Amino acid sequence: MSSKSRRKAIIRRRIFIIVCLIVLTALITGIVLIISHIKSNNRSADSSDISSVSSETVSSKEKTDKKEPKLVSSATVINTGDIMVHSTQLDGAKRGDGQYDFSDFFKNIKNHIKNSDLAIANLEVTFGGSESGSYKGYPAFNTPDSLADVIKDAGFDLLLTTNNHAYDTGLPGLKRTVSVLKEKGLAYVGTRQTTSEKNYTVQNINGIKLGMTAFTYENKCDTPGRKSLNGNIISADANDLINTFNYDRISEFYETAQKMIKQMKDEGADKVVFYMHWGEEYQLKENVWQRQIAQNLCNLGVDIIVGSHPHVIEPVALLNSESGEHKTVCIYSMGNAISNQRQEIMNPECTTGHTEDGMLLSYKFDKYSDGSVVLSSVDIVPTWVNKYSGGSGYLYTIIPLETKDDGSKYGLSGTPLTKSQNSFERTKQIVGAGLTEIQKDISCKIRFE
């Protein structure tokens, strides 16, 4: 090979080597750039993840710092139905010295009553005194004052005094009944001695204010401007002393109720309770009027409605206002607390024994640190009235039908098991479904196991 050819070969090799170096350098640079980009993206992703975790941590901390309202206090109210004293009950309570002892009436429910913060019953008799004549039962009740002592001793605090028997001993008896309750230290609502007294009450229970009132239905009356109770036209002076409503002028009642609710709210009432003496005697289901009135009271913002008068237990229900913004628990009738309306003598009115049945109804409101007050529980303990020989005739006592420590379920030992068990089952059949419905919304104890 000539020297010229060798030089050309050397130049070609050098050019090849240079090109290879350039290509290799480019490849290495490209790889470095790619790796750098990947690392940059990873760092960005890592930064994003840290930011996200940090945000969640801050959010969680904010949630922790935002404290949930704490329970501040509770108010438990226990209720029972119609307290009646028929002539047979008077005979059994009369003692040799001419005094009357009703202490058996409530002796077995004292613990239930005293464990509540406020205890309420419907007083369906009057304390007319000797000036109203002799003591007597149906149809015009005049009961010895000693019943008030027993009611007080049992632990009751507030009595409902408006019902169809409130005027049984006339205007003097109406006013005297209130005087006796004042003397015994018992609060009352539904009637009053003068129009200067309020026709409602606001009870402050452990810092929870409950506005309460009571109304009774009127009989039809053809005398303009007058009211009729228990078939008696009441005096004009008594018209405004008894909270009443008339089915034929029901719009007037709604106007009164709305005004009264506002007055209670203006006085700081957290919740409102209406006690209604309504319906039809011995009917095991509420009537159209009861449903209509209850729905309208729900629409007005009433929280609890408790009924009486039928002398039998009627269903319970959870009502929803037409606006959908309010709910009301309604007990259409609690039945009798105590009476002589026995199965064997209630022919043809009610031969099924339902007039012997009653209940201890309790409801509880809870107040929280943010000022809110909520209904937290509804509880029903069925009761049955036991009648037995004693005293100067027959004695009567209310038996709570619940499971005892010894496992017994339908009352106390020595009481007629079949009768008390039948009573329990009757009550379960009537109120069980309604309690289950309420349980879906609040903590509702159901004793029917």
Secondary structure, 3 states (H helix, E strand, C coil): CCHHHHHHHHHHHHHHHHHHHHHHHHHHHHHHHHHHHHHHHHHHHHHHHHHHHHHHHHHHHHHHHCCCCCEEEEEEEEEEEEECCCHHHHHHHECCCCCECCCCCCCCCHHHHHCCCEEEEEECCCCCCHHHCCCECCCCCECCCHHHHHHHHHCCCEEECCCCCCCCCHHHHHHHHHHHHHHHCCEEECECCCCCCCCCEEEEECCEEEEEEEEEECCCCCCCCCCEECCEECCHHHHHHECEECHHHHHHHHHHHHHHHHHHHHCCCCEEEEEEECCCCCCCCCCHHHHHHHHHHHHCCCCEEEEECCCCEEEEEEEECCCCCCEEEEEEEECEEECCCCHHHCCCCCCCCHHHEEEEEEEEEEEECCCCEEEEEEEEEEEEEEEEEECCEEEEEEEECCCCCCCCCCCCCCCCHHHHHHHHHHHHHHHHHHHHHHHCCCEEECCCC
